[in-house]
Amino acid sequence: MMRDVIGTFFGVVVTPWKLVGFIGALMFAGRWVVQALATRRAGRPTIPRSFWIISLTGSAMVTSYFIWGKNDSVGVLTNLLPASVAFYNLVMDIKASRSGSHA
Protein backbone atom coordinates (compact mmCIF):
# COMPACT_ATOMS: atom_id res chain seq x y z
CA MET A 1 0.00 0.00 0.00
CA MET A 2 2.77 2.50 0.87
CA ARG A 3 4.59 1.60 -2.33
CA ASP A 4 1.53 2.00 -4.56
CA VAL A 5 1.89 4.70 -7.18
CA ILE A 6 -0.32 7.71 -6.49
CA GLY A 7 0.62 9.40 -9.73
CA THR A 8 3.42 10.81 -11.83
CA PHE A 9 4.04 14.55 -11.64
CA PHE A 10 6.67 16.26 -13.77
CA GLY A 11 8.22 12.86 -14.46
CA VAL A 12 8.45 11.93 -10.74
CA VAL A 13 6.64 8.78 -9.65
CA VAL A 14 4.90 9.57 -6.35
CA THR A 15 4.14 6.92 -3.73
CA PRO A 16 2.93 7.39 -0.15
CA TRP A 17 6.52 6.83 1.06
CA LYS A 18 7.77 9.53 -1.29
CA LEU A 19 5.15 11.89 0.14
CA VAL A 20 6.50 11.14 3.62
CA GLY A 21 10.02 11.87 2.35
CA PHE A 22 8.98 15.05 0.51
CA ILE A 23 7.05 16.43 3.49
CA GLY A 24 9.95 15.59 5.81
CA ALA A 25 12.40 17.33 3.49
CA LEU A 26 10.12 20.39 3.30
CA MET A 27 9.87 20.48 7.09
CA PHE A 28 13.62 20.13 7.47
CA ALA A 29 14.18 23.00 5.03
CA GLY A 30 11.29 25.05 6.39
CA ARG A 31 12.76 25.15 9.87
CA TRP A 32 15.03 27.90 8.58
CA VAL A 33 11.99 30.06 7.89
CA VAL A 34 10.98 29.59 11.53
CA GLN A 35 14.50 30.54 12.62
CA ALA A 36 14.58 33.63 10.39
CA LEU A 37 11.22 34.83 11.71
CA ALA A 38 12.35 34.31 15.32
CA THR A 39 15.55 36.24 14.63
CA ARG A 40 13.63 39.08 13.03
CA ARG A 41 11.22 39.23 15.97
CA ALA A 42 14.05 39.14 18.55
CA GLY A 43 16.24 41.58 16.65
CA ARG A 44 19.23 39.28 17.10
CA PRO A 45 20.19 35.78 15.94
CA THR A 46 18.17 33.21 17.84
CA ILE A 47 16.98 29.64 17.41
CA PRO A 48 13.56 28.88 18.90
CA ARG A 49 12.66 25.51 20.39
CA SER A 50 10.28 24.90 17.50
CA PHE A 51 13.33 24.85 15.19
CA TRP A 52 14.62 21.72 16.97
CA ILE A 53 11.19 20.09 17.06
CA ILE A 54 10.68 20.70 13.34
CA SER A 55 14.22 19.42 12.70
CA LEU A 56 13.53 16.17 14.54
CA THR A 57 10.13 15.66 12.93
CA GLY A 58 11.44 16.31 9.42
CA SER A 59 14.49 14.14 10.00
CA ALA A 60 12.32 11.31 11.35
CA MET A 61 10.11 11.47 8.28
CA VAL A 62 13.04 11.53 5.84
CA THR A 63 14.79 8.73 7.72
CA SER A 64 11.58 6.67 7.67
CA TYR A 65 11.43 7.13 3.92
CA PHE A 66 15.04 5.99 3.55
CA ILE A 67 14.49 2.95 5.81
CA TRP A 68 11.12 1.63 4.64
CA GLY A 69 10.38 3.47 1.42
CA LYS A 70 13.69 3.24 -0.35
CA ASN A 71 15.88 0.90 1.75
CA ASP A 72 18.84 3.27 1.39
CA SER A 73 21.49 3.05 4.10
CA VAL A 74 23.31 6.14 2.80
CA GLY A 75 20.18 8.24 3.29
CA VAL A 76 19.71 6.83 6.79
CA LEU A 77 23.31 7.62 7.76
CA THR A 78 23.15 11.16 6.39
CA ASN A 79 20.16 11.85 8.63
CA LEU A 80 21.49 10.34 11.85
CA LEU A 81 24.02 13.06 12.72
CA PRO A 82 21.68 16.04 12.13
CA ALA A 83 18.92 14.27 14.07
CA SER A 84 21.22 13.51 17.00
CA VAL A 85 22.45 17.14 17.10
CA ALA A 86 18.85 18.41 16.96
CA PHE A 87 17.88 16.04 19.79
CA TYR A 88 20.84 17.17 21.90
CA ASN A 89 20.03 20.84 21.33
CA LEU A 90 16.35 20.31 22.14
CA VAL A 91 17.27 18.61 25.41
CA MET A 92 19.71 21.43 26.24
CA ASP A 93 17.06 24.05 25.44
CA ILE A 94 14.53 22.34 27.72
CA LYS A 95 17.08 22.05 30.54
CA ALA A 96 18.08 25.71 30.15
CA SER A 97 14.47 26.89 30.32
CA ARG A 98 13.81 24.77 33.43
CA SER A 99 16.83 26.20 35.21
CA GLY A 100 15.82 29.75 34.29
CA SER A 101 18.99 30.40 32.27
CA HIS A 102 17.24 30.40 28.90
CA ALA A 103 18.35 33.39 26.85
C-alpha angles and dihedrals in degrees: 000000000000090000095050114118113250093185146300118264122183089344094308117122107223123208129170089259090053089052089054089050094046094048090047091050091049090050092048091051094040093059086080090062088055090049093048092050091049090050092049091049093047094043090227136065110287139156115215123213090249088066090064093043092051089046092054094044094048092044091049091052094047092045090050089053091051093047103043106012101045106008091224116156093188091059091048092051094048089056099046098073097047090045093050091049091048090049092049092049092047091052091048091049092051092048092048093051092049092052092048094241095109110133 
